[in-house]
C-alpha cells in the first residue's frame, strides 16, 4: 500500500478589515478616464498594480500614467505588474501623455514606469521626453515622477532627469532593509537611499519623496530606522500605506495595521522633520498627489520664513 502524499496547505489569506474595503469603480468619470487611456494607448499603474483607490481617482479624472510599457524586467514579491521581456519603447508615448494631461485638465500629474533593466539607460531618456512634452503642451501642470532605481545606471539617469526638472522626484524604498531579499530581491536598500540623496544634491529645489508598505512583517523600530535613513537623505515627503496581497502567488499580508497605528507612525515621522507625511491604510504614492504637492510647497515656504 502506497504511503499517503502530504500536500502542503496553502496559506490562508487574511480577510480585509472594514477600514480598507472600498467601493467597486463605477460612474461616467471613471469610464471617461479609462476610455482616454485606451484611445492614447497609455498604461496606468492604477490598473496594472490593482490600486484600491482607482474608483475614487478615476472618477475625479486623476490617473498615474505608467510609461515604458506594461511589462517589468523584475519580479518583486509585492507587485502585480507583469514580468517578462518588454516590448520596444513607444516613441509616441511622451506626446500621448501630454495630450492626456491636457484633456483631463490636470494641475498635477504623476508619471511612473516599470523597471527596464534591458535598456542602456534604464528608461531615463523616456522620463526626460515625457517631462519635456508636458512642459511644451501643459506648462502649468506640475510634474511628479516615480522612478525605478536604474540599477547600475543611476548616476547618468539621475543627472539627465534632474536636468529636465520635475517638480517632485519620488522613488519608493517599499520596505525595511531586512525584508529586501524576499520582498524586493532585485533592488538594494542603500542604493535607493543614495538615489534620492543624489537628486537632492544635484538640485535642492526639487522635492523628494519616498514610501513604504506596512504589513509585510516589519518591526516598529525598523520602520523608525527607515524614517531616520530617509531624513539623513533629506527626503521631504514620506508616504505609508497598507500592503495588500494582489494574488495568492504574491507575498502574504502578515498584519493589517490599524488606522491608529498609522496615526502614531505619522506623528513620529513629523517629529523627525519631514515636510509632509501621508500615512493611512489606503495611502499610496500618488493618492491625492496634487493636494499633497500644494501642502508640501506651503510647508517649505513656511519653514523658510521661520528660518529667517
N, C-alpha and C positions, 0 to 999 in steps of 0.2 A: 504494500500500500504506500502510495506516494505521500511524502510529508506535505502538510498544508503550506501554501505560499503566503508569506507575510507581505501584504501590500501596505506601504506607509500611508498613514492618514494624511489627507490634505489639510493644511492649517485652516482653521475656521476663521473666516473674515469677520472682523469686528463690525457690529451693527453701528451705523452712524447715529450719533446723538441728535436730538432735536435741533440743537443750535447750529448745525451745519447742513441742514436739509434746505434745499432751495426749490423754487417752482420750475417746472419744465418751461423751456423757452417758447414763447408764442408772440403773436402780435405783428402789426404791419411794419413797425420799425425794425424788428428782428429780421423779417423776411426781406425787407429792402436792403439791409446790410449784407445778408447772405447772397442776394442776387448780384449786388455790386461786386463783391469779391469774386464771384463766379465769372461775371462778364469780363473782368480785368485779369482773370487767370492768376489771382493772388491767393496765397495761403495765409491762414491766421493761426497763431498759437492758441487762440481761444478754442478752435475746433480740434487741432491736432493734439493738444495736451489735455483735452477734455476738461477745460476750466469750468468750475461750478458757477462762475459769475456770468457765463456767456449770455444768458437770457436778459439779465439786467443791462449789461453793457451794450449788447447789440440793439436792444430796444431803444437805447439812447443814442444809437449810431456811433458808438465807440468800438473800435476794434484794434487789436495789436497785430500788425502785419508781420508775417514770418517770411523773410527773404531767403534766397539761395535754395529754393525747393522745399519739399516736404519729407526728404529722406536724410537721416542723420548718419554720420560715419561712426558714431559711438552708440553704446548700448547701456546707458545709465539705468540703474535698477528702479528708479522712481518715475521715469519719463515715459509717456505714452506715444511719443513721436516715433515713426517708423525708422528702422535701422537697415542699412544696406549700402549699395553703391548708388550715389546720387546721379541725377541727370545733369546735362550741361547747364551752365548758368544762363538764365534768360536775359538777353540784352535789353529787352523792353521793360523789364521789371521796375527799374527806377522811375521811369515816366509813368507807369501804371500806378505806382504807389502815390505819386504826386497827384495824379488825376483823382484817385480815391479820396485823398485828403481834401482836395478842393470840393468834390461833390458832397462829401459828408460835412463840410464846413468845420473841419477840426481846428480848434485853437491849439491843441497839443496832440502830438502823435507819438506812439511808441513803436519802434522798429526792432525786431529781434531776428534770430536766424537759427537754423540748425548748425551743428558742427560740420565744417567742411575741411577735414584733415587732408582730403585729396587735392585741394587747391594750393598752389605755391604760396599764396598769401593768406590762406585760411578763409578767404572771402572778404577780407578787409576792404578791397577796392570796390566791392559792390555796396558796402555800407557808405563809402565815400560818395559814390554815384547817386545813391538814394538821397543822402543829405543835400547834395548839390541840386538835384531835381526838385526837392521840396523848397529849397531856398529860392529857386527860379520861379516856381509856379505858385507857391503859397508862402510868401515871405513873412507873413505874420504868424505862421504856425510854429510853435516851439517844438523842438525835436528831442526826443529821448530815445537812446539806443540801449539795447540789452544784448551784449555780445557774448560769444563763446570765449574761451581762454586763449585762442590762437596758439595752441601748443607748439613750442619750438619756433614760433614766428612772431612772438608777441611784440618785441621791440619795434620792428618796422611797421607792424599792423597798427599799433597804438599811435605811433607818430603820424601815420597817414590819416587816421580817423580824427585825432585831436586837431590836426591842421584844418580839417573840414568844420570843426567847431560845432558839435552838437551841444544842446543846452544841458543835457543830463547824460552821463555815461554810467550805465548800470551793468554790473556783472555779478551774478549771484554766487555766493560761497556754498549755498544749499544746505550744508550740514556741518557738524563738528568734525575736526580732523580725524578722530578715532574711527569714524564711520566711512571715511572716504574709500577704503579698499573694497567695501561691499556696495556702497550706495553710488559712488561717483568714481569708479575704478580708472577711467581714462584721464582723470584730472589730478592736479596736485594742489593741496590747500594753500600752501605758501606761494605758489606761482600765481594763483588767483588774487591773493592779497597784494602781491607785488605789481600785478597788472593795474589795479586800482590806485595804488600808490604812485605808479608811474604816470598815470593820467593826470593826477593832481599836481605832480611835479612839473609836467610839461605845461599845463595851463590851469592855474589855481582858480580861475573864474568858472570853469566847468564843474557843475555839481556832480558828485559821485554818489553812487547808490549801490546797495547790495542787500540780498535777502537770504533768509534761512527758513527751512521747513522744520516744524516740530512734530513729534510723534513717531520718530524713527528709532527711538531707544536712547536718545541723548540724555545726559545728566544735566541738572540745573547749573552746576558750576562750569560745565563745559560750555554751555550757552553763554554764561557770563564772560568766559575767556574769549570766545569769539567776538563778543562786543568790544572787549579791550583791544583785541587784534585789529578790529575794524577802525577803532578810534586812532590807533597807532598809525594806520594807513591814511588817516584824515578823511575817512568816508563820512559824507554828510547825512545820508538818509538810510535808515535800516527798516526793512520790511520783514515781518514774521507772520507765517501762516501755518495752518494745519496741513500736514501731508495726508493726501487721500490716495489710496491704492487704486490705480486705474483698472487693472485686471488681476486675476489670480496669479499671473506669471510675474508680477512686479513685487517689489519689497512689501512686506506686511506692515500694516499700521500696528505699532507696538502700544500706542497710547493715544487717546483723544484728549488733547489738552483743553482744559476748561476756559471759558472766557475770562474768568477771574485770574487764572494763571497767566493768560496773555496780558492782562492789565498790569500784573505785577512785573512781568518782563519789560513791558513798555516803560514803566516808571523807573526801573533801574537803568534802562538804556538812555532815557532822557537825562538822568543824573550823570551819566558818563559823558554827556556833551554832544550828542547827535543834534543836528539842526532840526531833524524831523524823524519821528518814529511812527510806523503804522503796524499795529500788532493786533490781530484778531484771528479766529479760526478761518474766516473766508478771505483774509488778506492775501493778495497775490501781487507780483511785481508791478503789474500795470493797472491794478484795480484802483480807480479814482486817481489815476496818474496826473491828469490835468489839474485837478483841485489841489493835489498834494504838491505839484510843482509851484503853484501860486503861494501856498503856505511856506514852502521851503525858501522861496525868494524873499518873502516878507521876513522870515526868521533871520536870514542872513543880513538883511538891511537893518533890522532891529539890533542885531548883535554888533554890527559895525558902528551904529550910532552910540551904543552903550560903551564901546571901547574907546571912544574919543575923549 
